[in-house]
Amino acid sequence: MKKIDYSRTIYALCLDNTSQCSYLDKLEKAYRRTIPKIEVEDLLVASPLHPHKILLIDYRHCQEIMTKIIRLPIASNRFETIIFNVDKRLETEEIITMGNLKGLYYRDDNTKDIAEDFKQIVNGKNCLPHYVMCQLLHYYRHIVSHFPTSISVELTSREVQILKSLQTGASNSKIAEAHYISEFTVKSHLYQIFKKLAVKNRVQAIAWANRNLVSQ
């Protein structure tokens, strides 16, 4: 019987894999392993063949990368993420856009400590800072208690929020403003929502929400 490969590898997700990043070079040296670079376009093509990638993303390029992979949302459980080179404490609203986040590191964090965490992450561990864990726990507790969904459809917490906004009749621009995201991101969420609910338009999505989302 052919052995199934469940190996997990950290890849640096870049806008341009030829660009130099001294911080990434230091991480690779401390990790004592090669961290292959992969561009967004390559990720979109390769993703079905490589489900065990852990994506290492430079925070400075995070927003642009998230926008470019809109057709394969980073929030998908297909990929775990590690964000490095962070220069400020992040708000919860930003953290939840970073996908299945396994590690978050600041610009002045010790690279040797980060490299040790990498070894834990590839073995399935979660190495998020304590305060980030607390933020996410508080956020999802709030979502579960205030926005229960039908068990037959797997919606993300953000998709539930967008649906609740749709119920109010809000336009894409108003939804974007309310949730501190771009209109492009709103459209992406709507596309995913319509697909999951098997509906064709906003009216049908609102009808589904009226039947299945309980207001409290």
C-alpha positions as CSV (number, residue, x, y, z in Angstrom):
1,M,0.0,0.0,0.0
2,K,1.3,3.4,-1.0
3,K,2.3,5.5,2.0
4,I,0.4,8.8,2.3
5,D,2.6,11.9,2.8
6,Y,1.3,14.0,5.7
7,S,4.5,16.0,6.0
8,R,4.0,19.7,6.8
9,T,6.4,22.3,5.3
10,I,6.7,26.0,5.9
11,Y,6.6,28.1,2.7
12,A,7.2,31.8,2.5
13,L,4.3,33.2,0.6
14,C,5.6,36.2,-1.4
15,L,4.4,38.7,-4.0
16,D,7.8,38.2,-5.8
17,N,9.9,35.2,-4.9
18,T,13.0,36.9,-6.3
19,S,12.9,39.8,-3.8
20,Q,15.2,39.8,-0.9
21,C,14.1,39.9,2.8
22,S,16.9,40.1,5.4
23,Y,14.5,39.2,8.2
24,L,13.4,36.1,6.3
25,D,17.0,35.2,5.7
26,K,17.7,35.4,9.5
27,L,14.7,33.2,10.2
28,E,15.8,30.6,7.8
29,K,19.3,30.6,9.3
30,A,18.0,30.2,12.8
31,Y,15.5,27.5,11.7
32,R,18.4,25.6,10.0
33,R,16.1,24.5,7.2
34,T,15.3,25.9,3.8
35,I,12.1,27.9,3.7
36,P,11.0,27.7,0.1
37,K,9.4,30.8,-1.5
38,I,6.2,30.6,-3.4
39,E,4.3,33.3,-5.2
40,V,0.6,33.8,-4.8
41,E,-0.1,32.7,-8.4
42,D,1.9,29.5,-7.9
43,L,-0.1,28.8,-4.7
44,L,-3.4,29.1,-6.5
45,V,-2.2,26.5,-9.0
46,A,-0.5,24.2,-6.6
47,S,-2.9,24.2,-3.7
48,P,-4.9,21.1,-4.5
49,L,-1.7,19.1,-4.7
50,H,-0.1,20.4,-1.6
51,P,-2.6,20.5,1.2
52,H,0.0,20.5,4.0
53,K,1.6,23.8,3.3
54,I,2.1,26.2,6.3
55,L,2.3,29.7,4.8
56,L,4.8,32.2,6.3
57,I,3.7,35.7,5.4
58,D,5.5,39.0,6.0
59,Y,3.0,41.3,7.7
60,R,4.1,44.3,5.6
61,H,2.7,42.5,2.5
62,C,-0.2,40.7,4.3
63,Q,-3.1,42.9,3.1
64,E,-1.9,42.8,-0.6
65,I,-1.4,39.1,-0.5
66,M,-4.9,38.5,1.1
67,T,-6.4,40.6,-1.7
68,K,-4.6,38.6,-4.4
69,I,-5.7,35.2,-3.2
70,I,-9.3,36.2,-3.0
71,R,-10.5,33.3,-5.1
72,L,-8.8,30.9,-2.6
73,P,-9.5,32.6,0.7
74,I,-6.6,32.3,3.1
75,A,-9.2,31.6,5.8
76,S,-9.8,28.2,4.3
77,N,-8.8,25.3,6.5
78,R,-6.6,24.1,3.7
79,F,-3.7,26.3,4.8
80,E,-2.3,27.3,8.2
81,T,-0.5,30.6,8.5
82,I,2.3,32.2,10.3
83,I,2.6,36.0,10.3
84,F,6.0,37.6,11.0
85,N,7.6,41.1,11.0
86,V,4.5,42.6,12.8
87,D,5.2,46.1,13.9
88,K,2.2,46.7,16.2
89,R,-0.4,45.0,18.4
90,L,-3.2,43.8,16.1
91,E,-6.9,44.3,16.6
92,T,-9.1,41.2,16.6
93,E,-10.8,42.3,13.4
94,E,-7.5,42.1,11.6
95,I,-6.3,38.8,13.2
96,I,-9.4,36.9,12.1
97,T,-8.7,37.7,8.5
98,M,-5.3,35.9,8.7
99,G,-6.8,32.4,8.3
100,N,-5.9,29.4,10.4
101,L,-3.3,31.3,12.3
102,K,-0.6,29.2,14.1
103,G,2.0,31.8,14.9
104,L,2.4,35.6,15.1
105,Y,5.7,37.3,15.6
106,Y,6.9,40.9,16.0
107,R,9.8,42.6,14.3
108,D,11.9,42.6,17.5
109,D,11.2,39.0,18.5
110,N,14.2,36.7,18.9
111,T,14.7,34.7,15.7
112,K,16.0,31.7,17.6
113,D,12.8,31.6,19.7
114,I,10.7,31.9,16.5
115,A,12.7,29.0,14.9
116,E,12.0,26.8,17.9
117,D,8.3,27.6,17.5
118,F,8.5,26.7,13.8
119,K,9.6,23.2,14.8
120,Q,6.5,22.9,17.1
121,I,4.1,24.3,14.5
122,V,5.2,21.8,11.8
123,N,4.3,19.1,14.4
124,G,0.8,20.5,14.8
125,K,1.3,22.8,17.8
126,N,-0.3,26.2,18.1
127,C,2.3,28.9,19.1
128,L,0.1,32.1,19.2
129,P,0.8,34.7,21.8
130,H,-1.4,34.4,24.9
131,Y,-3.2,37.7,24.3
132,V,-4.0,36.7,20.7
133,M,-5.5,33.4,22.0
134,C,-7.6,35.4,24.4
135,Q,-8.8,37.8,21.7
136,L,-9.9,35.0,19.4
137,L,-11.6,33.1,22.2
138,H,-13.5,36.1,23.2
139,Y,-14.5,36.8,19.6
140,Y,-15.7,33.3,18.8
141,R,-17.6,33.0,22.1
142,H,-19.4,36.2,21.1
143,I,-20.2,34.9,17.6
144,V,-21.5,31.6,18.9
145,S,-23.7,33.2,21.5
146,H,-25.1,35.9,19.3
147,F,-25.1,34.5,15.8
148,P,-26.0,30.8,15.8
149,T,-26.3,29.3,12.4
150,S,-28.0,26.3,10.8
151,I,-26.0,23.2,11.4
152,S,-26.4,22.1,7.8
153,V,-24.3,25.0,6.4
154,E,-20.7,25.7,7.5
155,L,-20.3,29.4,7.6
156,T,-17.4,31.3,9.0
157,S,-17.9,33.9,11.7
158,R,-17.2,36.7,9.2
159,E,-19.8,35.2,6.7
160,V,-22.4,35.2,9.5
161,Q,-21.6,38.9,10.2
162,I,-22.0,39.7,6.5
163,L,-25.3,37.9,6.4
164,K,-26.6,39.8,9.4
165,S,-25.6,43.0,7.6
166,L,-27.5,41.9,4.5
167,Q,-30.6,41.5,6.6
168,T,-30.5,45.2,7.5
169,G,-30.4,46.1,3.8
170,A,-26.9,47.5,3.9
171,S,-25.0,48.1,0.7
172,N,-21.6,46.6,0.0
173,S,-20.0,50.0,0.9
174,K,-21.9,50.1,4.2
175,I,-20.9,46.6,5.0
176,A,-17.3,47.3,4.3
177,E,-17.4,50.4,6.5
178,A,-19.1,48.6,9.4
179,H,-16.6,45.7,9.4
180,Y,-13.5,47.7,8.5
181,I,-12.9,45.7,5.3
182,S,-12.7,46.7,1.6
183,E,-15.7,46.4,-0.7
184,F,-13.6,43.9,-2.7
185,T,-13.5,41.7,0.4
186,V,-17.2,42.1,0.9
187,K,-17.8,40.9,-2.6
188,S,-15.6,37.9,-2.0
189,H,-17.5,37.0,1.2
190,L,-20.8,37.3,-0.7
191,Y,-19.5,35.0,-3.4
192,Q,-18.6,32.4,-0.8
193,I,-21.9,32.9,1.1
194,F,-24.0,32.5,-2.1
195,K,-22.1,29.4,-3.0
196,K,-22.4,27.7,0.4
197,L,-26.1,28.6,0.7
198,A,-26.8,27.6,-3.0
199,V,-28.5,30.9,-3.7
200,K,-28.2,33.2,-6.6
201,N,-28.6,36.7,-5.2
202,R,-28.9,38.9,-2.1
203,V,-32.7,38.5,-1.8
204,Q,-32.4,34.7,-1.6
205,A,-29.5,35.0,0.9
206,I,-31.5,37.3,3.1
207,A,-34.5,34.9,3.0
208,W,-32.2,32.1,4.1
209,A,-30.8,34.2,6.9
210,N,-34.3,35.1,8.0
211,R,-35.1,31.4,8.4
212,N,-31.9,30.3,9.9
213,L,-30.1,33.1,11.8
214,V,-31.6,33.7,15.2
215,S,-31.5,37.3,16.4
216,Q,-30.8,37.8,20.1
